[in-house]
Amino acid sequence: IRVPSGSVIEVFTHEATGGQFEPGSTAEALHDIDMDRVHTLTGPVYVEGAEPGDVLAVRLIELEPADWGWMALIPDFGFLAGEFDATVLQTFKLDKEKNEVDFAEGIRIPLRPFAGVMGVAPDTDEMLNTIPPRANGGNMDDPNLVVGTTVYFPVFVPGGLFSIGDTHSVQGHGEVSGTAIESPMRIVYEISVIKGGRSIPEPQYETDAYYATTGFATTIDEAAKKATRYMIDYLVDTKGLSREQAY
């Protein structure tokens, strides 16, 4: 869709497989999965007036998961790939009245829904794999991007072309097994163009409590260094600190 800056948009997303799983699906479904449908996203949204160099602000207003979700374990996928032999797919009924999920016997986890993938279009004609995040956002899998958070994206192409999906009803700090509790979701967000403000090289975000910078790279060390540099820039630009004070 094409919208003016400041629009409030309601979207509906699939879970991570683009609708290939359903409540009660078993591990057999993992063998038949069409990977081309993974990270099916809702969008893009063309925001009028957004031009390269601007910033797109996405304020998350509502995140309402469906009443079910799934998690999977695939031996050759995840941070500890090769250390587990089992292939597992488990589906869960979400207790939306209590806002929690019965994860295992004696373990109930509060729901904290967010979108694993949020991003604008990169300036390229190349067909990119969506699994690694980039400067345009994408598969950030940051569980802090919940209701009340405003996420800022650098604009690379006219209109920004914002998309959202890969929605999670809850995830730890690090999607180490390769999946969170993946759920379809209804989302309401406000999207606005910021012109003439600070330019940002990669996504940043804020809540009522804090401001955060992100950095993406092929190694965790370089990613952390980039995020640290971006925070120094933010403190210098907005708080009047010297670079040495900010560091």
C-alpha positions as CSV (number, residue, x, y, z in Angstrom):
1,I,0.0,0.0,0.0
2,R,0.9,3.7,-0.4
3,V,0.3,5.9,2.6
4,P,1.1,9.4,3.9
5,S,3.6,9.9,6.7
6,G,1.9,9.5,10.1
7,S,-0.5,6.7,9.0
8,V,-1.6,4.1,11.4
9,I,-1.7,0.7,9.8
10,E,-3.2,-2.7,10.8
11,V,-1.5,-5.8,9.3
12,F,-1.9,-9.5,9.7
13,T,1.1,-11.8,9.5
14,H,1.7,-15.5,9.0
15,E,3.9,-17.4,11.3
16,A,7.5,-17.9,10.0
17,T,6.7,-20.6,7.5
18,G,4.1,-18.6,5.6
19,G,1.2,-20.8,6.7
20,Q,2.7,-24.2,6.3
21,F,2.1,-25.3,9.9
22,E,-1.0,-25.4,11.9
23,P,-2.0,-26.4,15.5
24,G,-1.2,-30.1,15.9
25,S,1.5,-30.3,13.2
26,T,4.1,-32.9,13.8
27,A,7.8,-33.2,12.9
28,E,6.8,-34.8,9.6
29,A,5.7,-31.4,8.4
30,L,9.3,-30.2,8.8
31,H,10.4,-32.6,6.1
32,D,8.0,-31.2,3.6
33,I,8.6,-27.5,4.3
34,D,9.0,-25.1,1.3
35,M,11.9,-22.9,2.3
36,D,10.9,-20.3,-0.3
37,R,7.9,-19.5,1.9
38,V,9.9,-19.0,5.1
39,H,9.9,-15.3,6.2
40,T,6.7,-14.5,4.3
41,L,6.3,-10.8,5.2
42,T,3.4,-8.4,5.1
43,G,4.2,-5.3,3.0
44,P,5.8,-3.5,1.5
45,V,4.4,-0.1,2.6
46,Y,5.4,2.9,0.5
47,V,5.5,6.0,2.7
48,E,5.0,9.2,0.7
49,G,7.9,11.6,1.0
50,A,10.4,9.1,2.3
51,E,13.7,9.5,0.4
52,P,17.2,8.0,0.8
53,G,18.9,9.6,3.8
54,D,15.7,10.1,5.7
55,V,14.7,8.0,8.7
56,L,11.5,5.9,9.0
57,A,10.0,5.7,12.5
58,V,7.7,2.7,13.2
59,R,5.8,3.0,16.5
60,L,4.4,-0.3,17.7
61,I,0.9,0.1,19.0
62,E,-0.6,-3.3,19.2
63,L,0.8,-6.9,18.9
64,E,-1.8,-9.6,19.2
65,P,-0.7,-13.2,18.6
66,A,-3.1,-15.9,17.4
67,D,-4.1,-18.5,20.0
68,W,-1.4,-20.9,19.0
69,G,2.3,-21.1,18.1
70,W,5.1,-23.6,17.4
71,M,8.7,-24.3,18.1
72,A,11.1,-26.6,16.2
73,L,14.5,-28.2,16.6
74,I,16.3,-29.1,13.4
75,P,19.7,-30.8,13.8
76,D,21.7,-28.8,11.2
77,F,20.1,-25.4,12.1
78,G,20.7,-23.1,15.1
79,F,23.6,-21.9,17.2
80,L,24.5,-25.5,18.3
81,A,24.0,-27.1,14.8
82,G,25.3,-30.6,14.8
83,E,25.1,-31.1,18.6
84,F,21.5,-32.5,18.6
85,D,20.2,-35.5,16.6
86,A,16.5,-35.1,17.1
87,T,14.1,-33.4,14.8
88,V,11.2,-31.9,16.9
89,L,8.2,-29.8,16.1
90,Q,5.9,-28.8,19.1
91,T,2.8,-26.7,18.9
92,F,1.4,-24.8,21.8
93,K,-2.0,-23.3,22.7
94,L,-1.5,-19.8,24.0
95,D,-3.5,-18.7,27.1
96,K,-4.4,-15.2,25.9
97,E,-6.6,-14.5,28.9
98,K,-3.6,-15.0,31.3
99,N,-1.1,-13.9,28.6
100,E,1.1,-16.9,29.0
101,V,2.0,-20.3,27.5
102,D,2.2,-23.7,29.3
103,F,5.7,-24.5,27.9
104,A,6.4,-27.7,29.9
105,E,5.2,-29.3,33.1
106,G,5.5,-26.7,35.8
107,I,6.8,-24.0,33.4
108,R,4.5,-21.2,32.3
109,I,6.1,-18.4,30.3
110,P,4.6,-14.9,30.0
111,L,3.9,-13.9,26.4
112,R,5.9,-11.0,25.0
113,P,5.0,-10.7,21.3
114,F,7.1,-9.0,18.7
115,A,8.0,-9.2,15.1
116,G,11.3,-11.0,14.3
117,V,11.6,-9.4,10.9
118,M,11.0,-5.6,10.4
119,G,12.8,-3.7,7.7
120,V,12.9,-1.4,4.8
121,A,14.1,-2.3,1.3
122,P,17.8,-2.3,0.7
123,D,19.1,-0.4,-2.4
124,T,19.9,-3.5,-4.5
125,D,18.4,-5.6,-7.3
126,E,20.1,-8.7,-5.8
127,M,17.8,-11.4,-4.5
128,L,18.9,-11.6,-0.8
129,N,18.4,-14.4,1.7
130,T,16.3,-13.0,4.5
131,I,18.0,-15.0,7.3
132,P,20.9,-12.5,8.1
133,P,19.9,-9.0,9.3
134,R,21.4,-6.0,7.6
135,A,21.6,-2.3,7.7
136,N,18.0,-2.1,6.4
137,G,16.8,-4.2,9.4
138,G,15.3,-7.5,8.5
139,N,15.7,-10.6,10.6
140,M,16.8,-8.8,13.8
141,D,15.0,-11.2,16.2
142,D,15.2,-8.6,18.9
143,P,12.7,-9.4,21.7
144,N,12.8,-5.8,23.0
145,L,10.8,-4.6,19.9
146,V,7.5,-4.9,21.8
147,V,4.4,-2.7,22.2
148,G,5.5,0.9,23.1
149,T,8.8,0.7,21.2
150,T,9.6,3.0,18.3
151,V,12.0,1.6,15.8
152,Y,14.0,3.8,13.5
153,F,15.2,2.6,10.0
154,P,17.5,4.4,7.6
155,V,15.7,4.9,4.2
156,F,17.6,3.5,1.2
157,V,15.0,3.7,-1.6
158,P,12.1,6.1,-2.3
159,G,9.1,5.3,-0.1
160,G,11.2,3.2,2.3
161,L,9.2,0.1,1.5
162,F,8.6,-1.2,5.0
163,S,7.7,-4.9,5.6
164,I,7.0,-6.9,8.8
165,G,6.6,-10.6,9.8
166,D,8.2,-13.7,11.3
167,T,6.2,-12.9,14.4
168,H,6.9,-14.4,17.8
169,S,4.7,-14.7,20.8
170,V,7.8,-15.1,23.0
171,Q,11.5,-15.5,22.6
172,G,14.6,-15.5,24.7
173,H,17.5,-13.1,24.3
174,G,18.9,-14.9,21.3
175,E,17.0,-17.3,19.1
176,V,19.6,-19.9,19.7
177,S,17.7,-23.0,18.5
178,G,16.6,-21.2,15.4
179,T,13.0,-20.7,16.4
180,A,11.0,-18.8,19.0
181,I,7.4,-19.6,19.7
182,E,6.3,-18.7,16.2
183,S,2.7,-17.4,15.9
184,P,0.5,-15.6,13.4
185,M,-0.2,-12.1,14.6
186,R,-2.3,-8.9,14.2
187,I,-0.2,-5.8,14.4
188,V,-1.0,-2.1,14.5
189,Y,1.8,0.4,14.0
190,E,2.3,4.1,13.1
191,I,4.8,4.9,10.4
192,S,6.3,8.3,9.9
193,V,9.1,10.0,7.9
194,I,11.7,12.0,9.8
195,K,13.5,14.6,7.7
196,G,16.4,16.8,8.6
197,G,17.2,14.9,11.8
198,R,20.1,12.6,12.7
199,S,21.1,10.2,10.0
200,I,21.5,6.6,11.1
201,P,23.4,3.9,9.4
202,E,21.5,0.9,10.9
203,P,18.3,0.5,12.9
204,Q,17.9,2.1,16.3
205,Y,15.0,2.1,18.7
206,E,13.7,3.7,21.9
207,T,11.2,3.1,24.7
208,D,10.1,5.3,27.6
209,A,13.0,3.8,29.5
210,Y,16.0,3.7,27.1
211,Y,17.5,4.4,23.7
212,A,19.2,1.5,21.9
213,T,21.5,1.1,18.9
214,T,22.0,-2.0,16.8
215,G,24.9,-3.2,14.6
216,F,25.1,-6.1,12.2
217,A,28.2,-7.8,10.9
218,T,29.5,-11.3,10.0
219,T,31.1,-11.6,13.4
220,I,29.5,-10.8,16.8
221,D,32.6,-8.8,17.8
222,E,32.4,-6.4,14.8
223,A,28.6,-6.1,15.3
224,A,29.1,-5.2,18.9
225,K,31.8,-2.6,18.0
226,K,29.5,-1.0,15.4
227,A,26.6,-0.8,17.9
228,T,29.0,0.8,20.4
229,R,30.2,3.4,17.9
230,Y,26.6,4.2,17.0
231,M,25.7,4.8,20.7
232,I,28.7,7.1,21.0
233,D,27.4,9.0,18.0
234,Y,24.0,9.2,19.6
235,L,25.3,10.6,22.9
236,V,27.5,13.1,21.2
237,D,24.7,14.3,18.9
238,T,21.9,14.4,21.4
239,K,23.5,15.0,24.8
240,G,26.4,17.3,24.0
241,L,29.1,14.9,25.2
242,S,32.5,14.6,23.8
243,R,33.3,11.3,22.1
244,E,35.6,10.5,25.0
245,Q,32.9,11.2,27.6
246,A,30.4,9.1,25.6
247,Y,32.9,6.2,25.3
